[in-house]
């Protein structure tokens, strides 16, 4: 079945104006329901190639950007585990950010 060229121009569904409108609505929703969060990019100083960690990372920059917490019922990770190595906490969360805001602030 052929697609309608008025709605689909080869680069996704909708023309450029409709895509910008959709992105504007997403950005507006993030500004209404989101939270201001600081993004701190990490600079690796001395990465251990065997363990894959860096105990002396640097955080030189910070960016204030609006993000939306996707799981607002608390952390969706596992509970705390006490093992022979000590207390292990596996909390995590998912954040949503718009591509345009990310490009404008972080690059």
MMTF fields as JSON, N, C-alpha, C and O atoms, coordinates in Angstrom:
{
  "mmtfVersion": "1.0.0",
  "mmtfProducer": "UNKNOWN",
  "numBonds": 427,
  "numAtoms": 428,
  "numGroups": 107,
  "numChains": 1,
  "numModels": 1,
  "chainsPerModel": [1],
  "groupsPerChain": [107],
  "chainIdList": ["A"],
  "bondAtomList": [4, 2, 8, 6, 12, 10, 16, 14, 20, 18, 24, 22, 28, 26, 32, 30, 36, 34, 40, 38, 44, 42, 48, 46, 52, 50, 56, 54, 60, 58, 64, 62, 68, 66, 72, 70, 76, 74, 80, 78, 84, 82, 88, 86, 92, 90, 96, 94, 100, 98, 104, 102, 108, 106, 112, 110, 116, 114, 120, 118, 124, 122, 128, 126, 132, 130, 136, 134, 140, 138, 144, 142, 148, 146, 152, 150, 156, 154, 160, 158, 164, 162, 168, 166, 172, 170, 176, 174, 180, 178, 184, 182, 188, 186, 192, 190, 196, 194, 200, 198, 204, 202, 208, 206, 212, 210, 216, 214, 220, 218, 224, 222, 228, 226, 232, 230, 236, 234, 240, 238, 244, 242, 248, 246, 252, 250, 256, 254, 260, 258, 264, 262, 268, 266, 272, 270, 276, 274, 280, 278, 284, 282, 288, 286, 292, 290, 296, 294, 300, 298, 304, 302, 308, 306, 312, 310, 316, 314, 320, 318, 324, 322, 328, 326, 332, 330, 336, 334, 340, 338, 344, 342, 348, 346, 352, 350, 356, 354, 360, 358, 364, 362, 368, 366, 372, 370, 376, 374, 380, 378, 384, 382, 388, 386, 392, 390, 396, 394, 400, 398, 404, 402, 408, 406, 412, 410, 416, 414, 420, 418, 424, 422],
  "bondOrderList": [1, 1, 1, 1, 1, 1, 1, 1, 1, 1, 1, 1, 1, 1, 1, 1, 1, 1, 1, 1, 1, 1, 1, 1, 1, 1, 1, 1, 1, 1, 1, 1, 1, 1, 1, 1, 1, 1, 1, 1, 1, 1, 1, 1, 1, 1, 1, 1, 1, 1, 1, 1, 1, 1, 1, 1, 1, 1, 1, 1, 1, 1, 1, 1, 1, 1, 1, 1, 1, 1, 1, 1, 1, 1, 1, 1, 1, 1, 1, 1, 1, 1, 1, 1, 1, 1, 1, 1, 1, 1, 1, 1, 1, 1, 1, 1, 1, 1, 1, 1, 1, 1, 1, 1, 1, 1],
  "groupList": [{"groupName": "UNK", "atomNameList": ["N", "CA", "C", "O"], "elementList": ["N", "C", "C", "O"], "formalChargeList": [0, 0, 0, 0], "bondAtomList": [1, 0, 2, 1, 3, 2], "bondOrderList": [1, 1, 2], "singleLetterCode": "X", "chemCompType": "L-PEPTIDE LINKING"}],
  "groupTypeList": [0, 0, 0, 0, 0, 0, 0, 0, 0, 0, 0, 0, 0, 0, 0, 0, 0, 0, 0, 0, 0, 0, 0, 0, 0, 0, 0, 0, 0, 0, 0, 0, 0, 0, 0, 0, 0, 0, 0, 0, 0, 0, 0, 0, 0, 0, 0, 0, 0, 0, 0, 0, 0, 0, 0, 0, 0, 0, 0, 0, 0, 0, 0, 0, 0, 0, 0, 0, 0, 0, 0, 0, 0, 0, 0, 0, 0, 0, 0, 0, 0, 0, 0, 0, 0, 0, 0, 0, 0, 0, 0, 0, 0, 0, 0, 0, 0, 0, 0, 0, 0, 0, 0, 0, 0, 0, 0],
  "groupIdList": [1, 2, 3, 4, 5, 6, 7, 8, 9, 10, 11, 12, 13, 14, 15, 16, 17, 18, 19, 20, 21, 22, 23, 24, 25, 26, 27, 28, 29, 30, 31, 32, 33, 34, 35, 36, 37, 38, 39, 40, 41, 42, 43, 44, 45, 46, 47, 48, 49, 50, 51, 52, 53, 54, 55, 56, 57, 58, 59, 60, 61, 62, 63, 64, 65, 66, 67, 68, 69, 70, 71, 72, 73, 74, 75, 76, 77, 78, 79, 80, 81, 82, 83, 84, 85, 86, 87, 88, 89, 90, 91, 92, 93, 94, 95, 96, 97, 98, 99, 100, 101, 102, 103, 104, 105, 106, 107],
  "secStructList": [7, 7, 7, 7, 6, 6, 6, 5, 7, 1, 1, 1, 5, 1, 7, 2, 2, 2, 2, 2, 2, 2, 2, 2, 2, 2, 2, 2, 2, 2, 2, 2, 2, 7, 3, 3, 3, 3, 3, 7, 7, 7, 5, 7, 1, 1, 7, 5, 6, 6, 6, 6, 5, 7, 6, 6, 7, 5, 7, 7, 7, 7, 3, 3, 3, 3, 3, 3, 3, 1, 7, 6, 6, 1, 7, 7, 1, 7, 7, 7, 3, 3, 3, 6, 6, 3, 3, 3, 7, 7, 7, 7, 7, 7, 3, 3, 7, 7, 2, 2, 2, 2, 2, 2, 2, 6, 7],
  "xCoordList": [0.851, 0.0, 0.895, 1.738, 0.744, 1.601, 1.247, 0.102, 2.257, 2.04, 1.669, 1.999, 0.993, 0.586, 1.768, 2.314, 2.171, 3.354, 3.108, 4.065, 1.852, 1.575, 1.9, 2.207, 1.835, 2.078, 3.435, 3.967, 3.998, 5.266, 6.208, 6.009, 7.243, 8.153, 9.449, 10.399, 9.546, 10.763, 11.635, 12.449, 11.492, 12.307, 11.399, 11.372, 10.684, 9.767, 8.382, 8.158, 7.477, 6.095, 5.923, 6.397, 5.253, 4.985, 6.044, 7.178, 5.644, 6.621, 7.394, 7.164, 8.294, 9.179, 8.401, 8.741, 7.358, 6.57, 5.835, 5.765, 5.292, 4.609, 5.59, 5.263, 6.784, 7.783, 8.23, 8.422, 8.401, 8.759, 7.638, 7.894, 6.381, 5.24, 5.224, 5.003, 5.458, 5.489, 6.613, 6.424, 7.777, 8.895, 8.611, 8.998, 7.94, 7.557, 6.607, 6.707, 5.687, 4.75, 5.492, 5.18, 6.466, 7.262, 8.062, 8.111, 8.694, 9.48, 8.577, 8.957, 7.388, 6.454, 5.999, 5.89, 5.735, 5.37, 6.487, 6.235, 7.731, 8.863, 8.993, 9.346, 8.716, 8.793, 7.671, 7.851, 6.515, 5.396, 5.569, 5.46, 5.837, 5.839, 7.233, 7.36, 8.269, 9.624, 10.232, 9.602, 11.448, 12.231, 13.535, 14.051, 14.065, 15.383, 16.44, 16.467, 17.3, 18.311, 19.66, 19.767, 20.684, 22.04, 22.662, 22.698, 23.146, 23.892, 25.371, 25.836, 26.112, 27.543, 28.307, 28.375, 28.888, 29.684, 30.97, 31.639, 31.302, 32.467, 33.672, 33.581, 34.802, 36.075, 36.92, 37.212, 37.313, 38.132, 39.571, 40.141, 40.15, 41.517, 42.492, 43.489, 42.2, 43.115, 42.277, 41.997, 41.883, 41.008, 41.805, 42.848, 41.284, 41.873, 41.34, 40.139, 42.204, 41.773, 41.343, 40.607, 41.784, 41.411, 40.018, 39.168, 39.781, 38.49, 37.477, 36.28, 37.937, 37.038, 36.457, 35.339, 37.184, 36.687, 37.73, 38.892, 37.307, 38.195, 37.884, 36.811, 38.813, 38.569, 38.813, 38.432, 39.435, 39.735, 39.127, 39.843, 37.823, 37.139, 37.004, 37.006, 36.885, 36.675, 35.334, 34.931, 34.653, 33.399, 33.597, 33.383, 34.008, 34.381, 33.203, 33.141, 32.288, 31.174, 29.867, 29.755, 28.885, 27.531, 26.543, 26.755, 25.462, 24.436, 23.083, 22.711, 22.345, 20.993, 20.027, 19.923, 19.325, 18.441, 17.172, 17.205, 16.049, 14.788, 14.648, 14.846, 14.303, 14.12, 12.847, 12.364, 12.32, 11.103, 11.441, 12.059, 11.034, 11.241, 10.189, 8.996, 10.624, 9.677, 9.036, 7.857, 9.78, 9.196, 9.073, 10.018, 7.899, 7.695, 7.211, 6.845, 7.194, 6.75, 7.917, 7.764, 9.059, 10.236, 11.242, 11.033, 12.316, 13.362, 12.885, 12.316, 13.122, 12.627, 13.699, 13.602, 14.699, 15.768, 15.473, 14.38, 16.447, 16.3, 16.444, 16.872, 16.087, 16.22, 17.68, 18.536, 17.94, 19.295, 19.674, 18.86, 20.921, 21.413, 22.608, 23.534, 22.573, 23.73, 24.388, 23.811, 25.592, 26.316, 27.623, 27.863, 28.448, 29.728, 30.671, 31.689, 30.335, 31.167, 30.67, 31.323, 29.534, 28.996, 27.609, 26.965, 27.169, 25.852, 25.905, 26.776, 24.973, 24.915, 23.545, 22.516, 23.542, 22.303, 22.225, 23.135, 21.144, 20.987, 19.77, 18.843, 19.769, 18.677, 18.982, 20.128, 17.969, 18.144, 16.842, 15.781, 16.935, 15.765, 15.966, 17.093, 14.887, 14.949, 14.488, 13.445, 15.27, 14.952, 14.742, 15.373, 13.846, 13.595, 13.931, 13.546, 14.655, 15.041, 14.806, 14.898, 14.503, 14.285, 15.621, 16.593, 15.653, 16.888, 17.308, 18.498, 16.341, 16.674, 17.309, 18.296, 16.758, 17.342, 18.733, 19.634, 18.912, 20.218, 21.251, 22.379, 20.857, 21.775, 22.145, 23.298, 21.17, 21.432, 22.332, 23.159, 22.189, 22.961, 24.281, 25.337, 24.22, 25.406, 26.196, 27.425, 25.53, 26.242, 26.104, 26.637],
  "yCoordList": [-1.173, 0.0, 1.235, 1.368, 2.136, 3.32, 4.31, 4.393, 5.052, 6.048, 7.382, 7.646, 8.197, 9.512, 10.46, 10.621, 11.087, 11.94, 13.25, 13.965, 13.59, 14.792, 14.587, 15.549, 13.36, 13.082, 12.456, 12.586, 11.791, 11.113, 11.499, 11.103, 12.28, 12.785, 12.03, 12.55, 10.842, 10.052, 10.084, 9.181, 11.098, 11.195, 11.107, 12.027, 10.056, 9.899, 10.39, 10.884, 10.251, 10.628, 12.117, 12.617, 12.818, 14.236, 15.094, 14.665, 16.323, 17.239, 17.941, 17.668, 18.829, 19.454, 20.312, 20.35, 21.003, 21.845, 20.999, 21.378, 19.863, 18.983, 18.372, 18.213, 18.033, 17.474, 18.512, 18.179, 19.781, 20.843, 21.091, 21.34, 21.023, 21.183, 20.083, 20.351, 18.852, 17.726, 17.905, 17.642, 18.349, 18.571, 19.73, 19.674, 20.786, 21.901, 21.445, 21.9, 20.551, 20.032, 19.195, 19.266, 18.408, 17.61, 18.513, 18.272, 19.555, 20.484, 21.206, 21.4, 21.605, 22.278, 21.344, 21.764, 20.082, 19.115, 18.884, 18.724, 18.864, 18.714, 19.925, 19.778, 21.117, 22.317, 22.356, 22.91, 21.775, 21.773, 20.685, 20.958, 19.451, 18.309, 17.868, 17.005, 18.434, 17.986, 18.667, 19.499, 18.299, 18.856, 19.4, 18.894, 20.43, 20.923, 20.019, 19.818, 19.482, 18.517, 19.003, 19.524, 18.835, 19.155, 17.925, 16.85, 18.085, 17.028, 17.319, 18.407, 16.358, 16.498, 15.509, 14.328, 15.959, 15.022, 14.64, 15.487, 13.372, 12.85, 12.808, 12.375, 13.264, 13.191, 12.116, 12.206, 11.099, 10.025, 10.503, 11.046, 10.299, 10.746, 9.588, 9.679, 8.501, 7.363, 6.084, 5.478, 5.682, 4.518, 3.233, 3.052, 2.343, 1.022, 0.131, -0.128, -0.333, -1.113, -2.527, -3.161, -3.026, -4.38, -4.391, -5.19, -3.502, -3.473, -2.565, -2.669, -1.677, -0.791, 0.321, 0.765, 0.783, 1.844, 2.942, 2.754, 4.077, 5.207, 5.769, 6.331, 5.62, 6.061, 7.553, 8.12, 8.2, 9.632, 10.408, 11.089, 10.307, 11.031, 12.504, 12.876, 13.34, 14.772, 15.16, 14.642, 16.08, 16.641, 18.146, 18.869, 18.617, 20.02, 20.905, 22.059, 20.407, 21.212, 20.754, 19.63, 21.642, 21.278, 22.024, 23.187, 21.341, 21.902, 21.716, 20.598, 22.811, 22.735, 22.511, 23.348, 21.389, 21.017, 20.404, 19.753, 20.619, 20.065, 18.629, 18.333, 17.753, 16.34, 15.847, 16.432, 14.765, 14.16, 12.788, 11.969, 12.536, 11.23, 10.272, 10.454, 9.253, 8.319, 7.39, 7.058, 6.969, 6.104, 6.925, 7.018, 7.518, 8.422, 7.72, 8.394, 6.416, 5.686, 5.292, 4.431, 5.889, 5.545, 4.821, 4.612, 4.445, 3.752, 2.357, 1.638, 1.983, 0.708, -0.369, -1.369, -0.181, -1.163, -2.237, -2.3, -3.064, -4.118, -3.526, -2.384, -4.306, -3.863, -3.936, -4.454, -3.411, -3.468, -4.919, -5.709, -5.242, -6.601, -6.536, -5.751, -7.364, -7.491, -8.82, -9.886, -8.743, -9.948, -9.996, -9.182, -10.945, -11.064, -9.914, -9.724, -9.143, -8.005, -6.698, -5.668, -6.707, -5.503, -5.172, -5.99, -3.961, -3.502, -3.059, -2.281, -3.558, -3.219, -2.62, -3.257, -1.385, -0.684, -0.521, 0.039, -1.005, -0.972, -0.14, -0.652, 1.131, 2.016, 2.65, 3.001, 2.796, 3.474, 4.157, 3.853, 5.068, 5.771, 6.079, 6.054, 6.365, 6.707, 8.146, 8.544, 8.917, 10.314, 10.511, 9.839, 11.441, 11.752, 13.22, 14.088, 13.49, 14.851, 15.024, 14.06, 16.249, 16.477, 16.626, 17.124, 16.188, 16.272, 17.716, 18.028, 18.597, 19.995, 20.659, 21.381, 20.428, 21.0, 20.443, 21.174, 19.149, 18.523, 19.116, 19.403, 19.299, 19.867, 21.304, 21.7, 22.093, 23.495, 23.667, 24.578, 22.808, 22.977, 22.22, 22.797, 20.944, 20.094, 20.08, 20.145, 19.998, 20.027, 18.763, 18.596],
  "zCoordList": [0.0, 0.0, 0.0, 0.887, -0.957, -1.016, 0.09, 0.533, 0.519, 1.568, 0.93, -0.226, 1.684, 1.218, 1.341, 2.432, 0.247, 0.278, 1.012, 1.309, 1.316, 2.1, 3.575, 4.28, 4.042, 5.445, 5.707, 6.81, 4.736, 4.95, 3.815, 2.667, 4.151, 3.135, 3.038, 2.453, 3.573, 3.465, 4.7, 4.894, 5.546, 6.763, 7.981, 8.798, 8.108, 9.219, 8.844, 7.739, 9.765, 9.504, 9.786, 10.806, 8.894, 9.053, 8.392, 8.177, 8.072, 7.495, 8.606, 9.785, 8.25, 9.239, 10.229, 11.412, 9.762, 10.665, 11.706, 12.875, 11.291, 12.239, 13.232, 14.408, 12.771, 13.677, 14.7, 15.869, 14.274, 15.217, 16.216, 17.394, 15.742, 16.636, 17.689, 18.87, 17.264, 18.197, 19.213, 20.4, 18.753, 19.669, 20.619, 21.787, 20.139, 21.006, 22.104, 23.243, 21.767, 22.766, 23.803, 24.992, 23.368, 24.305, 25.234, 26.44, 24.684, 25.503, 26.496, 27.651, 26.059, 26.956, 28.078, 29.23, 27.746, 28.777, 29.775, 30.969, 29.29, 30.205, 31.115, 32.285, 30.602, 31.431, 32.461, 33.546, 32.138, 33.079, 34.135, 35.33, 33.701, 34.616, 35.047, 35.916, 34.465, 34.753, 35.968, 36.621, 36.247, 37.347, 36.787, 35.791, 37.43, 37.053, 37.673, 38.887, 36.834, 37.258, 36.762, 35.652, 37.578, 37.143, 36.494, 37.093, 35.276, 34.589, 34.768, 34.429, 35.297, 35.555, 34.694, 35.037, 33.576, 32.768, 33.49, 34.08, 33.436, 34.15, 33.233, 32.085, 33.753, 33.046, 33.714, 34.907, 32.951, 33.503, 33.631, 32.685, 34.804, 35.063, 34.937, 34.221, 35.634, 35.67, 35.619, 36.653, 34.424, 34.283, 34.42, 33.791, 35.26, 35.435, 34.316, 34.255, 33.444, 32.289, 32.656, 31.9, 33.793, 34.204, 34.821, 34.428, 35.789, 36.471, 35.783, 36.049, 34.904, 34.184, 35.026, 34.766, 36.028, 36.893, 37.003, 36.641, 37.503, 37.723, 39.098, 39.317, 40.019, 41.389, 41.557, 42.581, 40.586, 40.702, 39.532, 38.798, 39.361, 38.291, 38.656, 39.83, 37.613, 37.819, 37.213, 36.171, 37.885, 37.402, 37.307, 38.28, 36.131, 35.97, 35.577, 36.002, 34.794, 34.288, 34.915, 35.406, 34.891, 35.311, 34.427, 34.081, 34.067, 33.198, 33.867, 34.224, 34.039, 34.584, 33.427, 32.531, 33.445, 32.34, 32.92, 33.965, 32.227, 32.715, 32.219, 31.041, 33.152, 32.843, 33.51, 34.48, 32.972, 33.499, 34.059, 33.379, 35.307, 35.92, 35.379, 35.626, 34.642, 34.031, 35.051, 34.923, 36.049, 37.078, 38.356, 39.14, 38.555, 39.677, 40.933, 41.896, 40.963, 42.15, 43.034, 43.901, 42.842, 43.622, 42.77, 41.575, 43.384, 42.65, 42.269, 43.09, 41.018, 40.499, 40.543, 39.832, 41.352, 41.431, 42.454, 43.016, 42.682, 43.673, 45.071, 45.235, 46.053, 47.431, 47.87, 47.154, 49.052, 49.589, 49.886, 50.364, 49.591, 49.787, 50.726, 50.522, 51.748, 52.627, 52.296, 52.511, 51.777, 51.401, 52.175, 53.066, 51.827, 52.521, 52.175, 52.842, 51.129, 50.747, 51.346, 51.182, 52.036, 52.651, 52.118, 51.461, 52.413, 51.989, 50.533, 50.143, 49.738, 48.322, 48.021, 48.245, 47.509, 47.196, 45.685, 45.073, 45.08, 43.621, 43.228, 42.602, 43.591, 43.214, 41.869, 41.59, 41.042, 39.761, 39.378, 39.924, 38.445, 37.947, 36.47, 35.975, 35.775, 34.35, 34.171, 34.689, 33.435, 33.167, 31.677, 30.861, 31.316, 29.916, 29.679, 30.462, 28.587, 28.226, 26.728, 25.968, 26.304, 24.874, 24.16, 24.728, 22.908, 22.123, 21.899, 21.923, 21.683, 21.42, 22.641, 22.501, 23.835, 25.051, 25.298, 25.709, 25.048, 25.242, 24.289, 24.687, 23.016, 22.024, 22.347, 22.182, 22.809, 23.117, 24.327, 24.35, 25.34, 26.569, 26.556, 26.815, 26.257, 26.378, 25.081, 25.106, 23.982, 22.705, 22.017, 20.92]
}
